[in-house]
């Protein structure tokens, strides 16, 4: 398997993984200190500055409301 540095990847990690290894991206990111730091900073900024709701983002992107499957 090819080793990919997350911050230098030019495509989503899943593109590099075989079909059977679709979970590779999740495992790789969940154990990457740089990614975890990025997520924590985003959460902190979201709490202090607010953000856009899912509804607002769909509106901004011109998407219709999605329905959840049961």
Secondary structure by P-SEA (a helix, b strand, c coil): ccccccccccccccccccccccaaaaaaaaacaaaaaaaaaaaaaaaacccccaaaaaaaacccbbbbcc
